[in-house]
């Protein structure tokens, strides 16, 4: 899902009035109070013409997502829901390597800092952790979600928790991007296979 912000990319963030930027970000908090979707952002942008160029420029550089699970699966024993997960963010690019007097291109996986992550928004059925990452355009990009080490969970049923899918790969364009949710599901122990 994407929102086209190409027409607004000429606006550089350092040229934006700081007070206007603060008001725009404050207003955008209403979008973040619910699960973020392209439709919600498009609706907010349509209703906030004054802030549209500012937020469109910022949003075009980001990818948003969420980790969600049914409340019946319990909560992690961590200070926050977000601290129960580690989100890896990287992109693939080609770099030159000098070998034997010549040059060849090799593909590397370039790591990024962990995306910003926060608890919620929850609802009657789901717990959620939301995240946002700054992502380079035009490179194959990967976001992988893992359970944090040494974090236990409330025991809810027989089986084990699994993140589905554990990673998403995509090519970031100049459009606002929201990934489909990462889902935590409970798999029964019987589905474990031995090799």
RODO-2510 file (C-alpha; in nm, 4 decimals, decimal comma):
residues 195
     n   res          X          Y          Z
     1     x     0,0000     0,0000     0,0000
     2     x     0,1451     0,3380    -0,0944
     3     x     0,0637     0,7085    -0,1061
     4     x     0,2281     0,9103    -0,3820
     5     x     0,4260     1,2020    -0,2437
     6     x     0,6448     1,2665    -0,5487
     7     x     0,5010     1,6145    -0,6109
     8     x     0,6000     1,7233    -0,2597
     9     x     0,9612     1,6040    -0,2472
    10     x     1,1022     1,9454    -0,3389
    11     x     1,0213     2,0628     0,0137
    12     x     1,3351     2,0196     0,2217
    13     x     1,2834     1,9653     0,5914
    14     x     1,5386     2,2299     0,6881
    15     x     1,3323     2,4948     0,5058
    16     x     1,0153     2,4224     0,7052
    17     x     0,9016     2,6675     0,9701
    18     x     0,9732     2,4860     1,3028
    19     x     0,6447     2,6029     1,4598
    20     x     0,4450     2,4789     1,1611
    21     x     0,6319     2,1454     1,1716
    22     x     0,5538     2,1081     1,5421
    23     x     0,1841     2,1779     1,4818
    24     x     0,1766     1,9325     1,1902
    25     x     0,3386     1,6554     1,3941
    26     x     0,1075     1,7252     1,6870
    27     x    -0,1953     1,7020     1,4577
    28     x    -0,0611     1,3795     1,3035
    29     x    -0,0773     1,2142     1,6475
    30     x    -0,4489     1,1584     1,5836
    31     x    -0,3533     0,9172     1,3029
    32     x    -0,1179     0,7309     1,5336
    33     x    -0,3893     0,6779     1,7958
    34     x    -0,5297     0,4025     1,5695
    35     x    -0,3557     0,1328     1,3650
    36     x    -0,1811     0,3211     1,0840
    37     x    -0,3075     0,2567     0,7320
    38     x    -0,2605     0,4327     0,4013
    39     x    -0,6321     0,5180     0,4001
    40     x    -0,6104     0,6875     0,7418
    41     x    -0,3058     0,8886     0,6334
    42     x    -0,4683     0,9865     0,3026
    43     x    -0,7801     1,0991     0,4916
    44     x    -0,5697     1,3035     0,7356
    45     x    -0,3719     1,4618     0,4494
    46     x    -0,6957     1,5495     0,2659
    47     x    -0,8342     1,7224     0,5763
    48     x    -0,5111     1,9049     0,6655
    49     x    -0,4175     2,0984     0,3538
    50     x    -0,1873     2,3352     0,5459
    51     x     0,0251     2,0456     0,6763
    52     x     0,0092     1,8254     0,3644
    53     x     0,3382     1,9379     0,2005
    54     x     0,5287     1,9065     0,5284
    55     x     0,4075     1,5628     0,6282
    56     x     0,4125     1,4296     0,2712
    57     x     0,7863     1,5107     0,2501
    58     x     0,8535     1,3366     0,5815
    59     x     0,6307     1,0365     0,5134
    60     x     0,7828     0,9698     0,1701
    61     x     1,1082     0,8700     0,3432
    62     x     0,9517     0,6240     0,5847
    63     x     0,8008     0,2805     0,6145
    64     x     0,5501     0,2022     0,8902
    65     x     0,4348    -0,1247     1,0362
    66     x     0,2962    -0,3077     1,3336
    67     x     0,3322    -0,6310     1,5241
    68     x     0,0001    -0,7547     1,6567
    69     x    -0,1377    -1,0520     1,8443
    70     x    -0,4655    -1,1551     1,9969
    71     x    -0,4974    -1,0675     2,3637
    72     x    -0,5777    -1,4326     2,4366
    73     x    -0,2064    -1,5078     2,3682
    74     x    -0,1020    -1,3019     2,6722
    75     x     0,1520    -1,0283     2,7332
    76     x     0,5286    -1,0400     2,7523
    77     x     0,6974    -0,9971     3,0909
    78     x     0,8783    -0,6803     2,9826
    79     x     0,8538    -0,3152     3,0889
    80     x     0,6790    -0,2306     2,7611
    81     x     0,5274    -0,4386     2,4845
    82     x     0,7773    -0,2859     2,2404
    83     x     1,0773    -0,4029     2,4449
    84     x     0,9707    -0,7658     2,3881
    85     x     1,0793    -0,7389     2,0226
    86     x     1,3931    -0,6658     1,8238
    87     x     1,3339    -0,5215     1,4775
    88     x     1,6173    -0,5582     1,2285
    89     x     1,6258    -0,3168     0,9362
    90     x     1,8687    -0,3455     0,6447
    91     x     1,8975    -0,2913     0,2733
    92     x     2,0948    -0,4598    -0,0021
    93     x     2,3366    -0,2656    -0,2170
    94     x     2,6310    -0,3275    -0,4464
    95     x     2,9749    -0,1982    -0,3552
    96     x     3,3075    -0,2114    -0,5357
    97     x     3,5742    -0,4465    -0,4093
    98     x     3,9323    -0,4293    -0,5297
    99     x     4,0645    -0,7772    -0,6041
   100     x     4,3985    -0,8627    -0,7663
   101     x     4,4399    -0,5268    -0,9361
   102     x     4,0838    -0,5302    -1,0644
   103     x     3,7428    -0,4282    -0,9461
   104     x     3,4304    -0,6340    -0,8942
   105     x     3,0926    -0,5507    -0,7481
   106     x     2,9647    -0,7461    -0,4521
   107     x     2,6259    -0,7321    -0,2824
   108     x     2,6213    -0,6472     0,0868
   109     x     2,3455    -0,6268     0,3452
   110     x     2,3765    -0,2776     0,4961
   111     x     2,2299    -0,2617     0,8481
   112     x     2,0294     0,0355     0,9765
   113     x     1,9536     0,1405     1,3335
   114     x     1,6539    -0,0338     1,4859
   115     x     1,3315     0,1402     1,3810
   116     x     1,1467     0,3586     1,6316
   117     x     0,8925     0,1394     1,8092
   118     x     0,6202     0,2049     2,0634
   119     x     0,3312     0,0309     2,2377
   120     x    -0,0103     0,0335     2,0782
   121     x    -0,2566     0,1251     1,9755
   122     x    -0,4390    -0,1719     2,1321
   123     x    -0,8063    -0,2526     2,0923
   124     x    -1,0474    -0,5064     2,2429
   125     x    -0,8999    -0,7936     2,0395
   126     x    -0,5315    -0,7129     1,9794
   127     x    -0,2155    -0,5937     2,1501
   128     x     0,0036    -0,3948     1,9119
   129     x     0,3546    -0,2619     1,8780
   130     x     0,3917     0,0027     1,6061
   131     x     0,7157     0,1003     1,4332
   132     x     0,8576     0,3507     1,1852
   133     x     1,1829     0,3349     0,9911
   134     x     1,3665     0,5755     0,7632
   135     x     1,4323     0,3749     0,4474
   136     x     1,6514     0,4489     0,1438
   137     x     1,4672     0,4594    -0,1865
   138     x     1,5494     0,2266    -0,4722
   139     x     1,7203    -0,0495    -0,2711
   140     x     1,5837    -0,3916    -0,1807
   141     x     1,4970    -0,3486     0,1872
   142     x     1,4339    -0,6017     0,4646
   143     x     1,2583    -0,5668     0,7982
   144     x     1,2765    -0,8683     1,0298
   145     x     1,0963    -0,9023     1,3638
   146     x     1,2373    -1,1249     1,6386
   147     x     1,1387    -1,1933     1,9962
   148     x     1,3806    -1,0200     2,2339
   149     x     1,6129    -1,2547     2,4210
   150     x     1,5431    -1,3286     2,7861
   151     x     1,1825    -1,2044     2,7762
   152     x     0,9215    -1,4476     2,9004
   153     x     0,5516    -1,4391     2,8215
   154     x     0,2376    -1,5186     3,0110
   155     x     0,1635    -1,8823     2,9439
   156     x    -0,1529    -1,9067     2,7377
   157     x    -0,2238    -2,2552     2,6070
   158     x    -0,0028    -2,5318     2,4753
   159     x     0,2326    -2,4494     2,1947
   160     x     0,4801    -2,1803     2,1013
   161     x     0,4524    -1,8268     1,9715
   162     x     0,5616    -1,7661     1,6147
   163     x     0,5952    -1,4392     1,4189
   164     x     0,4300    -1,4692     1,0795
   165     x     0,5930    -1,3751     0,8563
   166     x     0,9242    -1,3264     1,0368
   167     x     1,0465    -1,0806     0,7726
   168     x     0,9248    -0,8668     0,4865
   169     x     1,1274    -0,7621     0,1837
   170     x     1,0289    -0,4720    -0,0384
   171     x     1,1652    -0,2084    -0,2731
   172     x     1,1124     0,1369    -0,1213
   173     x     0,9969     0,3989    -0,3690
   174     x     0,9227     0,7687    -0,3161
   175     x     0,5801     0,6790    -0,1793
   176     x     0,4462     0,6568     0,1743
   177     x     0,4550     0,2879     0,2706
   178     x     0,2710     0,0807     0,5311
   179     x     0,3576    -0,2872     0,5617
   180     x     0,0942    -0,5506     0,6305
   181     x     0,1046    -0,6502     1,0009
   182     x     0,3483    -0,8992     1,1470
   183     x     0,1211    -1,1439     1,3341
   184     x     0,2106    -1,3433     1,6435
   185     x     0,0316    -1,6754     1,6366
   186     x     0,0326    -1,9773     1,8666
   187     x     0,1398    -2,2974     1,6936
   188     x     0,0722    -2,6309     1,8598
   189     x     0,3739    -2,8365     1,9631
   190     x     0,2540    -3,1142     1,7334
   191     x     0,3481    -2,9037     1,4296
   192     x     0,7167    -2,9291     1,5194
   193     x     0,8944    -3,1625     1,2827
   194     x     1,2266    -3,3353     1,3421
   195     x     1,4771    -3,3981     1,0699
***
